[in-house]
């Protein structure tokens, strides 16, 4: 006697869930990179640090972390500037590079969460 099992394909539901999980993971990961970069950003009055934001475009599954002052790029790129202890140029690049494994884990955890329920 053959036992039959009926399956219902819910591919669209799964894809929507993983897209939402990935977007949620990107948001969490972006905020994480922002927080880590704020620990490194050159600080004089705190204006540059406060200008940092993390954004997510859920439709394209892209995240961005940016700083919005007229001198943000210069502070990031100028390696010869003197900074307070623990603060440095390449504050955003360094944070992203150092946190790459954590960023991947944060996104993966949210995608798994969306698949599990």
C-alpha positions in Angstrom: 0.0 0.0 0.0 1.4 3.4 -1.0 1.0 6.3 1.3 0.3 9.6 -0.4 1.1 13.0 1.1 -0.4 16.2 -0.2 1.9 19.2 -0.3 0.9 22.8 -0.9 3.5 25.0 -2.5 3.6 28.4 -0.9 6.6 29.8 -2.8 5.4 33.4 -3.0 4.7 33.4 0.8 8.2 32.1 1.5 9.8 34.6 -0.9 7.9 37.4 0.7 8.9 36.3 4.2 12.6 36.0 3.3 12.5 39.4 1.6 11.0 40.9 4.8 13.5 39.0 6.9 16.4 40.2 4.8 15.2 43.8 5.0 14.8 43.5 8.8 18.3 42.0 9.0 19.8 44.8 6.8 18.1 47.4 9.1 19.6 45.8 12.2 23.0 45.3 10.6 23.0 48.9 9.3 22.3 50.2 12.8 25.1 48.0 14.2 27.6 49.4 11.7 26.5 52.9 12.5 27.0 52.3 16.2 30.4 50.9 15.7 31.5 53.7 13.3 30.3 56.3 15.8 32.8 54.8 18.3 35.6 55.7 15.8 34.4 58.9 14.1 36.6 61.9 14.8 34.9 64.0 17.5 35.4 67.7 18.3 31.9 68.9 19.0 29.9 65.7 18.1 28.3 67.2 15.0 29.8 64.6 12.7 28.9 61.8 15.0 25.3 62.9 15.3 24.9 63.3 11.5 25.2 59.5 11.0 22.2 57.6 9.7 21.5 54.0 8.6 18.9 53.5 5.8 17.4 50.5 4.1 15.7 50.2 0.7 13.6 47.1 1.2 12.7 46.8 -2.5 16.3 46.5 -3.6 17.6 44.9 -0.4 20.3 47.5 0.1 21.5 49.3 3.2 23.5 52.4 3.6 25.3 54.1 6.4 26.2 57.7 5.9 27.4 60.9 7.6 26.0 64.2 6.5 28.3 67.1 7.2 30.3 69.2 4.6 33.5 67.6 6.0 32.5 64.0 6.5 34.2 62.7 3.4 37.4 64.7 4.1 37.5 63.4 7.7 37.0 59.9 6.5 39.7 60.0 3.8 42.4 62.2 5.2 44.9 59.9 6.9 47.2 62.7 8.1 44.7 64.4 10.4 45.3 64.1 14.1 42.4 62.6 16.1 41.7 61.9 19.7 42.6 58.5 21.1 40.4 55.8 19.6 39.1 58.0 16.8 40.4 57.8 13.3 40.0 58.4 9.6 38.3 55.5 7.7 35.8 55.3 10.6 33.1 54.0 8.4 35.2 51.7 6.2 36.9 50.3 9.3 33.7 49.6 11.1 32.2 47.8 8.1 35.3 45.7 7.5 35.7 44.8 11.2 32.1 43.9 11.6 31.6 42.0 8.3 31.1 38.6 10.0 28.6 40.1 12.5 26.7 41.9 9.7 26.4 38.6 7.9 25.2 36.8 11.0 22.6 39.5 11.8 21.1 39.3 8.3 21.2 35.5 8.3 19.5 35.3 11.7 16.6 37.5 10.5 16.2 35.5 7.2 16.2 32.2 9.3 13.7 33.7 11.7 11.4 34.6 8.8 11.6 31.0 7.5 10.9 29.5 10.9 7.8 31.2 11.6 
